Amino acid sequence: MNRQTPTKQAIVEAALHLFHLKGYHATSIRDIANKAKVNAANIAYYFKNKQGLLEFCFTSYLEDYILVLETNMTLLDLKGPQHCLLNLVKGILSFQRENFLAARFIYGESSLDSNLNREIHSTYFTKEKSYFQYILEQGIKNRSFHSVSIPMYLLQLKGLLTAPVLHTHYAMDVLHVFPQEAYYTNIYANEVGRFLQDTLFIAKDFEPQLVGRA
């Protein structure tokens, strides 16, 4: 989310803030320009229109998200499925925290029925599924993992990974947990790791550790 000029970055950050606060349809180009302290012509220059800006917010976040998955996949052959999955959990949760506003908006928006969301699900989220599925299949094959229903297990795991961004107000107002802070992300990652060890992992001679993006 940070590979653009300062002006372009300011526009994206302003758009994400306003899209999340007011909703996409209630936010105007003028609102975004005022928030970003830029001329509205800059938005047209970089994104053509508001729809183009929305699509950029999605694809920029999700391209970086897929990169996190691909980077962590290298651990599968090096350290095995258990380490790979634990590290992937930490990487994903840390990435969401570092891009918290984008994650909140995108996961909330992706629950709506739209052409953009159908494209996102058929590309990025399908690729995400393929990586997780491959790790689970390899773990079951080499007896690092118990045999589970892969679609059902992925549904549970996806729920755990997105809970901090989808239920932020509940976390903060009711549980007094702040998922946008590294301290709580690390605690939550360890709890998800414990869930994996209790429900999926077959005991090995080593003690798996959560490592990766802090």
N, C-alpha and C positions, 0 to 999 in steps of 0.2 A: 504493500500500500504506500510505499515511500519512494517509488522510482519515477518521480515526476518533478517538474519545475515548482518553485515555491508558490507561484500563482495558481497553477493547476491543483496542487496539493491543498491550498487554502479553499478553493472551490469545492473540492471533494469533501473536505472536512465540514464545511458549512452546509453542504447538501445533506450529508449523513445526519448532522445534528438536527436540521430542520425536518427532514423526512421522518426521523424518529419522533420528534416532538409534535409536529403538526400533521404528519401523514404526507405521502407523496402528492396526492391530488390537491391538497390544501396549500402546498408550497409553490410559490411562483418563482420564475427566474429572477425577478426583481428582489424577492426575499433573499435568495441565495447570494446574489451579487452584493446586497447590502451587508449580509452577515460576513461574507468573505472580504469585504472592503475592496471590491474590484468593479470594473465596468461590466455591464451585462454583455457587452460585445466579446469579452474574454470567454464567457461561457459558450457563446456561439462558435468562437474560434476553436476551442478545444473539443467541444462535445456536440456541436450543431444545435441541439435542443435539449429539453429536460429529459426526454426519453433516452437520448444518447448518454446523458450524464448518469441516469439510473443504471443503464446497462454497464457503463464503465465501473460504477461502484460495485456491482455484482461480480463482474469478470475479474477486476483487479484483486478483490478479496479472495475469490475462489481460485484464481491462478496461484496465488501465494500459498493458499491452503493446501492445494494439491502438491506443491513443492515440499511442504512439510511432510506429507505422507511419503512422497518418493524418497526424500532424504533418509527418513527413518526405515524404509524398506531395506536399506543396505545391511541392517543389522540381522536380517533374517538368516542369511547364510553365515554371517560372522559369529553370532551368539545364540541363534536359535529362536523359535517362535515366542517363547515366554518373554525373553528380554526385548524382542522386537515389539511385541504388543504393549508391554509396559512403557517402553520408551515412546511409542507412538501416542499413547494416552497423555503422557506428560507434554509432548510436543504440541498436540492439538489444544489442550487446555491452556498452555502458555500462549500459543498463537491467538486464541480467542481473547485472552486477557489483554494482550498487547494491542489488539484491534477491536476493543470491546464495543465501541459504538457501532462500528461496521457489522460486527457479528450479531449484535442485538437486532439491528434493522433488517439485515439480510435473512436471518433465520425466521424472524417474524413475518417478513414479506413473502418468503418462499412457501409459506403455508397457504397462500392465496392461489386461486385458480386463474392463471394467466398464461399467455403464450411464452413470455419470458421465463416463467417458472417451469413450464414444461420442458423448455430447452435446457434450463439449468439442471433439472433432474435427469434428463436423458444424457447429459454429458458429464458434468462435474460430479454429481452425486452417484451416478452409475460407476464412474471411475473410482470414487471413494469406496463404494461397495466391493469392487473387484479386488482392491488391495486388502481390505479386511477379510474378505472371503478367502483369498489365497493364504493369508497367514493362518486362519482357522483350519483350512484344509490341510496345510502342511503340519500344523500342530497335532491334528487328529491322526494324520498318517504316521508321524514318527512317535506317537504316543506321548507327546508332551501335554496334550489336551484331552480331556474327556470328550467322548462323542456327544455332540449337541446338534440341535436343529439350527443350522447356520442362519437362516433368515430370522428366526425367532430370537436368537442370541444377539444378532446384529441390531435388531430393533431395541432390545434392552440396552445394549451398549451405546447406541446412538442417543437414546433418551438420557443416559447418564452424562454423556459428553456435552449435550446441548443444554442441560438443566441450568447451569450457572448463568447463561445468557437469556434463556427463555423465561426464567422465574426469578429475575433479579430483584424485583420489589418484594416478593415473598422472602427471599434470602435476607435482604437488608432489614425490612420492616418487622418481620415476624421472628426470624432466626438470628438477627443481628450478625449476619455473615456478609462480608463484602467481597463478592467474587471478582471484582476488578482489581484487587490487590494481590500481589505475588504471594504473600503469607498464606492467604486463604486458598489460593490456587494450588499451592504445594500440599496443603492439608487435604484438599479435595482429591487431588491426584493420587495421594496415598490411599484414600478410602476407595477410589475406583480400582486401584491396584489390588487392594485387599478383596474386593468383590471378585476380581478375575481369579485370584489365587484360590478363593473359597469355592467358586462355581465352575471353573474351567480347567485350572492347572492340575496336572498330575505331579505329585511331589517329586522333586529332583534333589540331587546332592548339593546344589548351590542355593543360596538365598537370593532370589531376584531383587533387583534394586531399580527404583525409578531414577533414570538419568536423562539428561537432555536439556532442552531450553528452560532456563530458570526465570 
